[in-house]
Amino acid sequence: MKTIVNVSRRDFIKGSGALVLGVALPASTLAQMKVRTFAPNAFVRIGTDNTVTVIVKHLEMGQGTYTGLPTLVAEELDADWPQIRAEGAPADAKLYNNLFWGPAQGTGGSTALANSYEQLRKAGAAARAMLVAAAAGKWNAPASEIKISHGTIYWKDRRATFGQLAADAAKLPVPENVTLKDPEDFIYIGKPARRTDARAKSTGTAQFTQDVKLPGMLTAVVLHPPRFGAKLKSFDASKAKALKGVQNVVAFSTPVTDGVAVLAKDYWTAKKGRDALTAEWDEAAAFKLSSSQILDEYKKLAATPGTPARTEGDADKALASAAKTLEAAYEFPYLAHAAMEPMNCVVRLQAEGCEVWNGEQFQTVDQMAVARLLGLKPEQVKLNQLYAGGSFGRRANPASDYLLEAAAIAKASFSGTGGKAPIKLVWGREDDMRAGWYRPMYYHRLQAGLDAEGRLVAWKHVIVGQSILTGTAFESMLVKDGIDATSVEGASNLPYDIPNLGVFLHSPKMGVPVQWWRSVGSTHTAYATECFLDEIALATKKDPFELRRALLAKHPRHKGVLELAAQKAGWDKPLPKGRARGIAVHESFNTFVAQVVEISTTEKEGSHRIDRVVCAVDCGVAVNPNVVAMQMESGIGYGLSAALAGAITLKDGMVEQSNFHDYPVVRMNQMPPIEVHIVPSREKPSGVGEPSTPVIAPALANALAALEGKSPRVLPFSNQEISFA
Amino acid sequence: MLSLNVNGKHVSADAADDTPLLWVLRDHLNMTGTKFGCGMALCGACTVHVDGQPTRSCTTPASAVSGKRITTIEAIGATRAGQAVQSAWVAESVPQCGYCQSGQVMAAAALLAANRNPSDADIDSAMSGNICRCATYPRIRAAIKRAAKGLRA
C-alpha cells in the first residue's frame, strides 16, 4: 500500500541525485522555487553518500550556529549526528531572511537559534516524512509502521540509509504540514552534541576569508586617512611602485572613506608598498575632537532633560520630596571589536557580475550595497560564505564598510588597468583598530530617591551617547520618537519595582563611526544600573542580593537566575578577610543572566585576583548546553577585557590605539575559572551569544565595592589603576 | 631564492629576504593554517615551531630560519604531543571562532613536548602570549591537562 500519492511534476523539488528540501517555507515562496530549477535554496540536502547537509543562513563566527541549527534538523530527522554537515547559505532575502528582522538576511542580536527554532525543525520533519514515504513506496509498507533511528530507516527486517533513499525521496511532494516531536522525545535537543567545526578548527583546516586564494589574485593593503571624514587630495606612489612585486596603486572612494590601495601578489610586498606611500588629505570636514572634549559635551548634555524613553510616576517630584538622594555618573569609552581575524574581503569583478568571499554577517544588506557601488543588480553579486575569525558585531557593518572598500579597489583596479585580477583586501591589525565602527562612548547620570524607611522610591537615569541605528537599515524599526532602542535597552526596561522612574536620552552626533558591539546597549546600561543599585544597597545597608530579590518580585526569570547564581556561589557563606563577592543580573535579547564574582586582594598594592565566576543563565530550552556554557564563558572573557583595560581614545580626532599592546585584552593568566548553571526551561530558546557579556563588569565592580567600599565609575578600570593579575 | 625546511620537506620561495616566515608560509607556500592576527608578535596566532621552539612567525624573517626545522599546524598532528593536543581540543570543545586556535595548538604542543605534567602556572606562562578573543582559555587549560594525562598514560 502506498500512502503518498505522487502529484504533478511541477510540485517536485528535486536536486540532482539528492533530496533538496525547502520545506518550512511559506506557500508563496515555494511557488517561486518551483520555477527556479534546482537552485540551492533550502535548508536540508541529503546526499546519496548518506551525508545530511544543513544549509545555515547565519554566520558561524564562534557562537556555535553551525552546531545549534543543524541540531534542530537532526532532531526532527532522527539523523545520526556524525552524518550531519553544516554549510553557509547564499544571500537570499526571501529564503534565508532572519525571521525576526523581516526581509533581510543577517546575524545579530542573538537571534540565530531563536528565529530558526521552528523553521529548521519543520525542515527536518518534512525531510523525515519524505524519507518515510520513499521507504513506504519502495517496501510497499504502511508509512505509520516505518521507523527512523540515528540515520537508519526500519520496517520489519528491511533497513535503509538516508543516502539509499535520497533519490526516491526527491521525487515525492513536499508535505504541507508536518508534526514536530514532543520535547519528551528529543534525542539531541538538550544534549551536548559535538560541534561540527571543532576538528577543522583544531587542525588549521577551517577556511576563513584570510585563507582564500584565487588564480591571479592580488592582495590589497590600504592607506586610510588619519582622521574620520578626511578626503584624499593627492598621493605619491613613486616609492611604492619602485618596490619589486608591487603591481598597481589605486585611489578609491566609498561612501565610508577615501583611501589608497597597493596591490601585490603577497601581503608583505603590498604592505611595504602601502608604508612607502605618502598622501595629502583635505581635512576640512574631518572629525577633530578629542575624547576629553566629547566627554565634556556629554556631561553638559546630561544635566539637561533629554528625550524620555520611559516614564513611570514622576521621578523629579519624587526625588525632590525624598528623605535621602544618591547620585552617580558613569563614563564609558569607545571600544573596538578587535576580532582575531582583522577585516578582509575577497572580490572578483567580471563583466557579468561580482563574486565576494567573506565571513558574511549581513548578507542581503552587503549584497545590495556592493551592487549599488558597482552599478550591478543585487542578483549579480554572489556571496560565498566562510567562517569568520570572530566578529562580535563588526562584520555586520551598517555601511558594509570593508566590503565596499574591497569592491571599490577591484573596480578601480579593473578600470585602471583593464585587468581582471581578483582582489583580497587585507587589513593589518592597526588598520582594523583605527577604522572606526566602535561601541560608542557614553555618559550616564543616575539619581535615586529613598523614603524615610530607606525604600527606593525614585530613579532617574540620563544617558548620553551617539545613536547606532540612525541612518541604518534598522532605523525605521528601532528608532521611535527620537529614541534609539539600542541606546537605552537594559535601562528603559529596568525590571526593578520602583514607583517613580524616568529614563532619558541624548543622542549627540559625532563624526566617529559607531556600531553594535557584543550585547550593544547593555554593554553600558547593565553596568550603570547594576553598579548604582549596589550603591543604593550599600547606602541603605541592605544585602545586594536581597535588595534585588525584593525588587524583582514581578520578574520571575530575573529572580530565578539571581537565586541560582547566589545559591551556587554560596552567597550566604562568609568569606575570609581580603576576599569579597559581587553580584549582578541583567536580561538582554530575552535571555537572563546573573553572575557572582569572587575576588581577593593580592600582595601587590592595588592588584586583585578574580578567584571565581559563577554564572546562571535562563535561555529557554538549552538546545546544546555545551554551546550555551561556551558562550557564557566567552561573553565573560569579552566583557572582562573591556572592563579591565578596553578603551579607544581620540586625540584631536586621531585614534590613539593601534594593536594589542595599547588595546590590551584578557589573556590566559587573567581568565578566571567559570562555572555555568543553566535554568531548566520549556520556554522557546533565546540567544546566548551576547547576554553574558554585560553582566561581568558590574558583578566585578560590585565585588570591588564590597571589598573596598566603592566601585569604579569610569571605565576601563585600568584608568583608575585598578588591576587584576 | 629562499630555501626552507618546512614539515620535513625542503621547499623554496621567491620572496624578499625581509619577508616574515608567516607570509612565506601563507602567500608563497600556500600553507594557510598559520594565521595572521597582529603582525607584532603580540597575539600568537602565527605560532610555529622552529627547531621545536614556539616562534612567532609574523616577526621572524624567513631568511633567519633557513636551515632550521620549521613545523606548522599542517604537520603538528604527526607528533605525539600535537596529536594529543588536537584530540583534547575536540574533546573539550575548545574552538569557537577558531581563528587563533592554530597558534594555541602549536603553543600547547610545544609546552607538552617539553613538560608532560604542566602546572597551572606552567600553562599560564606558556599560553599567555596567545590571545583568544572568544576567551576559550578555561577550555584550553582543561584540554592541555587532558592531553598531558594522555601523554603520561
Chai-1 contact restraints between the chains, C-beta under 6 A:
chainA,res_idxA,chainB,res_idxB,connection_type,confidence,min_distance_angstrom,max_distance_angstrom,comment,restraint_id
A,M61,B,C97,contact,1.0,0.0,6.0,A-B,restraint_1
A,G62,B,Q96,contact,1.0,0.0,6.0,A-B,restraint_2
A,G62,B,C97,contact,1.0,0.0,6.0,A-B,restraint_3
A,G62,B,C134,contact,1.0,0.0,6.0,A-B,restraint_4
A,R195,B,S93,contact,1.0,0.0,6.0,A-B,restraint_5
A,A198,B,V90,contact,1.0,0.0,6.0,A-B,restraint_6
A,A198,B,P95,contact,1.0,0.0,6.0,A-B,restraint_7
A,R199,B,V90,contact,1.0,0.0,6.0,A-B,restraint_8
A,K201,B,P95,contact,1.0,0.0,6.0,A-B,restraint_9
A,K201,B,G98,contact,1.0,0.0,6.0,A-B,restraint_10
A,K201,B,Q101,contact,1.0,0.0,6.0,A-B,restraint_11
A,S202,B,Q86,contact,1.0,0.0,6.0,A-B,restraint_12
A,S202,B,W89,contact,1.0,0.0,6.0,A-B,restraint_13
A,S202,B,V90,contact,1.0,0.0,6.0,A-B,restraint_14
A,S202,B,P95,contact,1.0,0.0,6.0,A-B,restraint_15
A,T203,B,Q86,contact,1.0,0.0,6.0,A-B,restraint_16
A,G204,B,G33,contact,1.0,0.0,6.0,A-B,restraint_17
A,G204,B,I73,contact,1.0,0.0,6.0,A-B,restraint_18
A,G204,B,S102,contact,1.0,0.0,6.0,A-B,restraint_19
A,A206,B,G98,contact,1.0,0.0,6.0,A-B,restraint_20
A,D211,B,T32,contact,1.0,0.0,6.0,A-B,restraint_21
A,D266,B,W23,contact,1.0,0.0,6.0,A-B,restraint_22
A,D266,B,D27,contact,1.0,0.0,6.0,A-B,restraint_23
A,Y267,B,W23,contact,1.0,0.0,6.0,A-B,restraint_24
A,Y267,B,D27,contact,1.0,0.0,6.0,A-B,restraint_25
A,W268,B,T19,contact,1.0,0.0,6.0,A-B,restraint_26
A,W268,B,W23,contact,1.0,0.0,6.0,A-B,restraint_27
A,A339,B,R133,contact,1.0,0.0,6.0,A-B,restraint_28
A,M340,B,G37,contact,1.0,0.0,6.0,A-B,restraint_29
A,M340,B,Y99,contact,1.0,0.0,6.0,A-B,restraint_30
A,M340,B,C100,contact,1.0,0.0,6.0,A-B,restraint_31
A,M340,B,R133,contact,1.0,0.0,6.0,A-B,restraint_32
A,E341,B,Y99,contact,1.0,0.0,6.0,A-B,restraint_33
A,G389,B,C97,contact,1.0,0.0,6.0,A-B,restraint_34
A,G389,B,Y99,contact,1.0,0.0,6.0,A-B,restraint_35
A,G390,B,C97,contact,1.0,0.0,6.0,A-B,restraint_36
A,G390,B,R133,contact,1.0,0.0,6.0,A-B,restraint_37
A,G428,B,G39,contact,1.0,0.0,6.0,A-B,restraint_38
A,R429,B,C38,contact,1.0,0.0,6.0,A-B,restraint_39
A,R429,B,G39,contact,1.0,0.0,6.0,A-B,restraint_40
A,N626,B,S93,contact,1.0,0.0,6.0,A-B,restraint_41
A,E633,B,P138,contact,1.0,0.0,6.0,A-B,restraint_42
A,S634,B,Q96,contact,1.0,0.0,6.0,A-B,restraint_43
A,S634,B,C134,contact,1.0,0.0,6.0,A-B,restraint_44
A,S634,B,A135,contact,1.0,0.0,6.0,A-B,restraint_45
A,G637,B,A135,contact,1.0,0.0,6.0,A-B,restraint_46
A,N659,B,C38,contact,1.0,0.0,6.0,A-B,restraint_47
A,N659,B,M40,contact,1.0,0.0,6.0,A-B,restraint_48
A,N659,B,L42,contact,1.0,0.0,6.0,A-B,restraint_49
A,F660,B,C38,contact,1.0,0.0,6.0,A-B,restraint_50
A,F660,B,L42,contact,1.0,0.0,6.0,A-B,restraint_51
A,F660,B,C43,contact,1.0,0.0,6.0,A-B,restraint_52
A,H661,B,L42,contact,1.0,0.0,6.0,A-B,restraint_53
A,V665,B,I131,contact,1.0,0.0,6.0,A-B,restraint_54
A,R667,B,S128,contact,1.0,0.0,6.0,A-B,restraint_55
A,M668,B,D124,contact,1.0,0.0,6.0,A-B,restraint_56
A,M668,B,M127,contact,1.0,0.0,6.0,A-B,restraint_57
A,M668,B,S128,contact,1.0,0.0,6.0,A-B,restraint_58
A,M668,B,Y137,contact,1.0,0.0,6.0,A-B,restraint_59
A,N669,B,D124,contact,1.0,0.0,6.0,A-B,restraint_60
A,N669,B,S128,contact,1.0,0.0,6.0,A-B,restraint_61
A,M671,B,Y137,contact,1.0,0.0,6.0,A-B,restraint_62
A,I674,B,P138,contact,1.0,0.0,6.0,A-B,restraint_63
